[in-house]
Every structure is written in C-alpha cells, then in structure tokens.
Amino acid sequence: MASIFHSEYKQFLRQLIAARKAAGFTQEVLAARLEKKQSFISKYERGERRLDVVEFLGIAKAIGIDPIIFIRDFINSSLKEGDA
C-alpha cells in the first residue's frame, strides 16, 4: 500500500490542489462548502493526512470536477512520468 509520502500520492495532491485553485476556491471556501475546518484542507494538501475515496468524492463535487475524469487524467499523467 502506498504511503502518504509516495511520489504518486504527492502528484495526486498537486493535481487536486491545482483543481481547487482553478475552481477559484481558497482552502477556507472549500472547507466551508464541505462543512469542515480549514485545517482539514490544509492537512490533506500538505500530505499530513490521507484522503479516503469518500472524502475525495466530496471534494470533487464541491469544486465542480468530475472525479472519473480527474482520476483518468491522474493515471495518464502518472504513466507519462513513469515513461520519463
């Protein structure tokens, strides 16, 4: 099982942060939409806590992204990095 320090998980987080920012949301705004504290967002974005699939789906919905497309794009980017 991959740890929160695994390079692919870090790439997943970078892409999720980029998606949040592209949606125009600060950590505070996203936290409010999720009815969570801002520290929840900060901790998973810094890799201090791991997201589970249900949390990821909630985040995807809150920032208005299709989770299937996000995962597909993540897999494709991971494959490209593996080829480099």
LOLUM-880413 format. One record per residue (C-alpha): residue in three letters; x, y, z; residue number from 0. Coordinates in Angstrom, 2 decimals. Example, Ala and Ser with C-alpha at 12.3 -4.5 7.8 and 13.67 -1.06 7.14 Angstrom:
BEGIN
- ALA|12.30|-4.50|7.80|0
- SER|13.67|-1.06|7.14|1
***
This chain:
BEGIN
- MET|0.00|0.00|0.00|0
- ALA|1.32|3.43|-0.94|1
- SER|2.19|5.76|1.89|2
- ILE|1.25|9.43|2.02|3
- PHE|4.87|10.09|1.06|4
- HIS|4.76|8.07|-2.16|5
- SER|5.54|10.19|-5.22|6
- GLU|2.29|9.23|-6.96|7
- TYR|0.23|10.34|-3.97|8
- LYS|2.12|13.65|-3.93|9
- GLN|1.30|14.06|-7.63|10
- PHE|-2.36|13.29|-6.87|11
- LEU|-2.35|16.04|-4.23|12
- ARG|-0.66|18.53|-6.57|13
- GLN|-3.35|17.90|-9.17|14
- LEU|-6.12|18.19|-6.59|15
- ILE|-4.69|21.49|-5.32|16
- ALA|-4.45|22.75|-8.91|17
- ALA|-8.10|21.78|-9.47|18
- ARG|-9.16|23.65|-6.32|19
- LYS|-7.27|26.75|-7.40|20
- ALA|-8.59|26.50|-10.98|21
- ALA|-12.10|26.50|-9.50|22
- GLY|-11.19|29.75|-7.74|23
- PHE|-11.51|28.36|-4.22|24
- THR|-9.31|29.13|-1.27|25
- GLN|-8.86|26.47|1.38|26
- GLU|-11.30|28.41|3.54|27
- VAL|-14.01|28.50|0.87|28
- LEU|-13.64|24.80|0.10|29
- ALA|-13.73|23.95|3.81|30
- ALA|-16.96|25.91|4.20|31
- ARG|-18.52|24.09|1.24|32
- LEU|-17.55|20.76|2.83|33
- GLU|-18.66|21.87|6.30|34
- LYS|-15.15|21.13|7.56|35
- LYS|-12.46|23.21|9.22|36
- GLN|-9.82|24.84|7.04|37
- SER|-7.24|22.68|8.79|38
- PHE|-8.84|19.59|7.16|39
- ILE|-7.98|21.02|3.74|40
- SER|-4.54|22.16|4.82|41
- LYS|-3.61|18.81|6.33|42
- TYR|-4.52|16.70|3.33|43
- GLU|-2.98|19.21|0.89|44
- ARG|0.31|19.09|2.83|45
- GLY|0.15|15.30|3.00|46
- GLU|-0.28|15.22|6.77|47
- ARG|-3.43|13.14|6.46|48
- ARG|-4.58|10.78|3.77|49
- LEU|-7.84|11.20|1.88|50
- ASP|-10.20|8.30|1.53|51
- VAL|-12.32|7.82|-1.56|52
- VAL|-15.50|9.21|0.02|53
- GLU|-13.67|12.39|1.06|54
- PHE|-12.19|12.72|-2.43|55
- LEU|-15.64|12.40|-4.00|56
- GLY|-16.97|15.13|-1.70|57
- ILE|-14.08|17.42|-2.60|58
- ALA|-14.56|16.76|-6.32|59
- LYS|-18.25|17.62|-6.06|60
- ALA|-17.53|20.75|-4.02|61
- ILE|-15.05|22.13|-6.55|62
- GLY|-17.14|21.06|-9.52|63
- ILE|-14.91|18.46|-11.13|64
- ASP|-15.84|15.06|-12.48|65
- PRO|-13.99|12.57|-10.25|66
- ILE|-13.78|9.99|-13.06|67
- ILE|-12.12|12.47|-15.41|68
- PHE|-9.81|13.64|-12.62|69
- ILE|-8.69|10.07|-11.88|70
- ARG|-8.28|9.30|-15.60|71
- ASP|-6.10|12.40|-16.02|72
- PHE|-4.12|11.47|-12.91|73
- ILE|-3.49|7.96|-14.23|74
- ASN|-2.43|9.32|-17.61|75
- SER|-0.02|11.79|-16.01|76
- SER|1.39|9.04|-13.78|77
- LEU|2.01|6.84|-16.81|78
- LYS|3.79|9.68|-18.62|79
- GLU|6.02|10.31|-15.61|80
- GLY|6.82|6.60|-15.48|81
- ASP|7.99|6.73|-19.10|82
- ALA|10.35|9.62|-18.45|83
***
